[in-house]
Amino acid sequence: MEGGYYDQIASGYDELHGEEQLSKAKFILQNLEVKPSDVLLDVGCGTARALSVFGCEKVGIDPSFELLKLAKIPVVQGVAEKLPFPANAFDVVLSITAIHHFSDIKQALLEMMRVSRRDVVISVFKKAQKFKEIEEAIMSALPVHKRIEETYDVVFLARKTFG
């Protein structure tokens, strides 16, 4: 998906979605250990405003150039299905309510797993048209250890294990 729609609404994005995204990020942080030394990637970061709750180094990626121009952290324009980062580059890889926009969900999940050293966290909008398909893809592609129902989303926490 290109940035089209989100490029058009970029100036009002935080007003429309900011508080909700921030609330979801806080919820994730309550269920995930993030150390100051961690490096976090947000896939589908939008303006990356929600990342302010994480006290670590942060990077965002999103297809919308206009949203990325509003970010206050390092960002890269790109898509989830082809992350331009080396394997095991991030301690935490998360995606907050963006997965239903991805063109190839399974490929995006494999990419998130590839670039993660430790945790992958996916927040899925409960009312997403393809919720069941997305949930099945997550459960089959990631080593999920926790599934938590939040007000609007279901949050899946996966941990990469070695050995």
N, C-alpha and C positions, 0 to 999 in steps of 0.2 A: 504494500500500500504506500503510495506516495503521500506527501504531506498535504495535498489539496484542501480538503475540508478544514483541517486543523490550521493550515496556513491562513485560511480566510478568517477563522475565529480567534487567531492568536492574541489579539489585543484584549479580548475579553475572557480568555481561557481561565485565568486564575480566579476571576470573579465567578465564572460558571462552575468550575470544578476544584478550585484551590482548597477550600475548607474540607471538602470530602476526601481529597487525596491526602491532605495533611492528617486527617483523622485515621485513615487507613494505614499510613506510614507509622503513626504512633502505636496503633494496634499491633502491627508487625514487630515493631521494636520491643513491645512488651513480651513477645513470644520468641525472641531471637537474641542471642548474645552477640553484640557487636563491640569489638575492642577498638580503642583509639588507633591502634596500629593497622587495623583492617583497611582493605581497599574494596569499595563497593561499586558495582555497576548497576545502573537502573536502565532496563530495556523498555523503551517506550516512555521515556522520562518526561515528555512534554516540556514544561518550563523548568522542571526539576525542583520546584518550590518545596514539594513534600519531603525532599531529602534533607532539609534543614534539621530534622530531628535526629539524624544519625551523626554521632560524634566521631567520624572517621574520614579518611580520604574518599572522595566520591567522584564518579564519572557517569555521565549520562549519554544515551544514544536514542535517537528518534528520527523518523523520516521527515518531520516538519521543520524546515529551516527557520520559519517564522517563530515557532515556539522556542527553538533552541536559542534564538537571538535574545530571548528574555531570561535565559538561565544565568545563574550566578556561580556556576561551577564549570569545570572543564566538560565540554560536550562534543560529540561526534555525530554528524549526520549519517544515518545508515539504517539498515533494517535488521530485525531479529534473526532472520533466516540466514544471514551471512555476516556475523559479527567480525569486525576487522581487528581482532585482538588475538594474541597467542593463547595456547592452551594454558589452563591453570593461572591466569593473569589476575583473578579477583578472588578475595576471600568469600565475598557475598555477591550473588547475582540475584537481583529481584526484578519483578515486573508487576506493577500495581495497576490492575484493571485495564490492561492493554492487550492481553493475549487474544481476545476475540477479534481484534483488528488484523492479526497476522495472517498472511496469505497461506503459509504452510506451517501449521501449529507444531507438528511433530519435528520438522526441521529446526524450528526456532527453539524448541525444548532441548534438542540435541546440542545445538550451538551454545545455549546457556549452560548446559552441563559441561561442555568442553572447556569453556573459559573460566569455570568456577573451580576454585581450590577446595571449597568447603561446603557452603550453603547455597541452595537455590530456593527462592521463595516466589511463589506465583499467587497473585490475588485475582480471582475470577468473579466477574459480575454475575450474581445469581440469576438475573433475568436475561443473560446473554442468550441469543437465539440457539447457539450450538453448545449450551452449557454441558450437556451429557457427553457429547463428543470430546469437548475440551477436557473434562474431568477424566475420561477414559484415556486420552492421550497422555495426560500428566501422570496418571497412575502407572501406565505402562512404560513411559520414558524415564521417569525419575524415581530415585529411591526415597519415596515419601515416608516420613516418620510421624507426621502430624497433619491432620485435616481439621481446620477450625472454622466454624461458622461465625461470621461477623455480620453486622446489620445488613449490608448490601452485597457482601462478597463472601466467598469461601476462600480461605487462605490455605495453601498447601506448602508445607515446609519439608524440604528434602535435604539430606546430608550426604555428601560424597564420602565414601569410606574407602580407605586404601588397605591393601594387604588382605 
